[in-house]
């Protein structure tokens, strides 16, 4: 079961695979943080599907790929609940900048028995702030 969960979580890790999808970005970093904070508020309540959909419009991920990830996450969420317990909130961990146009935002989705890290990689490009890549997995130890 652990191996299957790891495979699904790896599959749920999204990267840019196509240059055919372009998101309309946000004008300011503060707007971007409001979107990721709101998504994590949903995730912290166990509303992972709603959390993912709430920032979909800011990703550069093709719709078909994003839809596939939604289906995969719905399939593994019962396993997460059985292993980690109930969702009990979220916590912002850090903001790490590389230059002035790329930032990594790290959060925890908190459960009774485990914290699940969510990481957003964001870029300030021609159209504003977008989410290039994001991931969530069951390996908080990788943050140390």
Secondary structure as a PSIPRED ss2 file (coil, helix, strand):
# PSIPRED VFORMAT (PSIPRED V4.0)

   1 X C   1.000  0.000  0.000
   2 X H   0.000  1.000  0.000
   3 X H   0.000  1.000  0.000
   4 X H   0.000  1.000  0.000
   5 X H   0.000  1.000  0.000
   6 X H   0.000  1.000  0.000
   7 X H   0.000  1.000  0.000
   8 X H   0.000  1.000  0.000
   9 X H   0.000  1.000  0.000
  10 X H   0.000  1.000  0.000
  11 X H   0.000  1.000  0.000
  12 X H   0.000  1.000  0.000
  13 X C   1.000  0.000  0.000
  14 X E   0.000  0.000  1.000
  15 X C   1.000  0.000  0.000
  16 X C   1.000  0.000  0.000
  17 X C   1.000  0.000  0.000
  18 X C   1.000  0.000  0.000
  19 X C   1.000  0.000  0.000
  20 X C   1.000  0.000  0.000
  21 X C   1.000  0.000  0.000
  22 X C   1.000  0.000  0.000
  23 X C   1.000  0.000  0.000
  24 X C   1.000  0.000  0.000
  25 X C   1.000  0.000  0.000
  26 X E   0.000  0.000  1.000
  27 X C   1.000  0.000  0.000
  28 X C   1.000  0.000  0.000
  29 X H   0.000  1.000  0.000
  30 X H   0.000  1.000  0.000
  31 X H   0.000  1.000  0.000
  32 X H   0.000  1.000  0.000
  33 X H   0.000  1.000  0.000
  34 X H   0.000  1.000  0.000
  35 X H   0.000  1.000  0.000
  36 X H   0.000  1.000  0.000
  37 X H   0.000  1.000  0.000
  38 X H   0.000  1.000  0.000
  39 X H   0.000  1.000  0.000
  40 X H   0.000  1.000  0.000
  41 X H   0.000  1.000  0.000
  42 X H   0.000  1.000  0.000
  43 X H   0.000  1.000  0.000
  44 X H   0.000  1.000  0.000
  45 X C   1.000  0.000  0.000
  46 X C   1.000  0.000  0.000
  47 X C   1.000  0.000  0.000
  48 X H   0.000  1.000  0.000
  49 X H   0.000  1.000  0.000
  50 X H   0.000  1.000  0.000
  51 X H   0.000  1.000  0.000
  52 X H   0.000  1.000  0.000
  53 X H   0.000  1.000  0.000
  54 X H   0.000  1.000  0.000
  55 X H   0.000  1.000  0.000
  56 X H   0.000  1.000  0.000
  57 X H   0.000  1.000  0.000
  58 X H   0.000  1.000  0.000
  59 X E   0.000  0.000  1.000
  60 X C   1.000  0.000  0.000
  61 X C   1.000  0.000  0.000
  62 X C   1.000  0.000  0.000
  63 X H   0.000  1.000  0.000
  64 X H   0.000  1.000  0.000
  65 X H   0.000  1.000  0.000
  66 X H   0.000  1.000  0.000
  67 X H   0.000  1.000  0.000
  68 X H   0.000  1.000  0.000
  69 X H   0.000  1.000  0.000
  70 X H   0.000  1.000  0.000
  71 X H   0.000  1.000  0.000
  72 X H   0.000  1.000  0.000
  73 X H   0.000  1.000  0.000
  74 X H   0.000  1.000  0.000
  75 X H   0.000  1.000  0.000
  76 X H   0.000  1.000  0.000
  77 X H   0.000  1.000  0.000
  78 X H   0.000  1.000  0.000
  79 X H   0.000  1.000  0.000
  80 X H   0.000  1.000  0.000
  81 X H   0.000  1.000  0.000
  82 X H   0.000  1.000  0.000
  83 X H   0.000  1.000  0.000
  84 X H   0.000  1.000  0.000
  85 X C   1.000  0.000  0.000
  86 X C   1.000  0.000  0.000
  87 X E   0.000  0.000  1.000
  88 X E   0.000  0.000  1.000
  89 X E   0.000  0.000  1.000
  90 X E   0.000  0.000  1.000
  91 X E   0.000  0.000  1.000
  92 X E   0.000  0.000  1.000
  93 X E   0.000  0.000  1.000
  94 X E   0.000  0.000  1.000
  95 X E   0.000  0.000  1.000
  96 X E   0.000  0.000  1.000
  97 X E   0.000  0.000  1.000
  98 X E   0.000  0.000  1.000
  99 X C   1.000  0.000  0.000
 100 X C   1.000  0.000  0.000
 101 X C   1.000  0.000  0.000
 102 X E   0.000  0.000  1.000
 103 X E   0.000  0.000  1.000
 104 X E   0.000  0.000  1.000
 105 X E   0.000  0.000  1.000
 106 X E   0.000  0.000  1.000
 107 X E   0.000  0.000  1.000
 108 X E   0.000  0.000  1.000
 109 X E   0.000  0.000  1.000
 110 X E   0.000  0.000  1.000
 111 X E   0.000  0.000  1.000
 112 X C   1.000  0.000  0.000
 113 X C   1.000  0.000  0.000
 114 X C   1.000  0.000  0.000
 115 X E   0.000  0.000  1.000
 116 X E   0.000  0.000  1.000
 117 X E   0.000  0.000  1.000
 118 X E   0.000  0.000  1.000
 119 X E   0.000  0.000  1.000
 120 X E   0.000  0.000  1.000
 121 X E   0.000  0.000  1.000
 122 X E   0.000  0.000  1.000
 123 X E   0.000  0.000  1.000
 124 X E   0.000  0.000  1.000
 125 X E   0.000  0.000  1.000
 126 X C   1.000  0.000  0.000
 127 X C   1.000  0.000  0.000
 128 X E   0.000  0.000  1.000
 129 X E   0.000  0.000  1.000
 130 X E   0.000  0.000  1.000
 131 X E   0.000  0.000  1.000
 132 X E   0.000  0.000  1.000
 133 X E   0.000  0.000  1.000
 134 X E   0.000  0.000  1.000
 135 X E   0.000  0.000  1.000
 136 X E   0.000  0.000  1.000
 137 X C   1.000  0.000  0.000
 138 X C   1.000  0.000  0.000
 139 X C   1.000  0.000  0.000
 140 X H   0.000  1.000  0.000
 141 X H   0.000  1.000  0.000
 142 X H   0.000  1.000  0.000
 143 X H   0.000  1.000  0.000
 144 X C   1.000  0.000  0.000
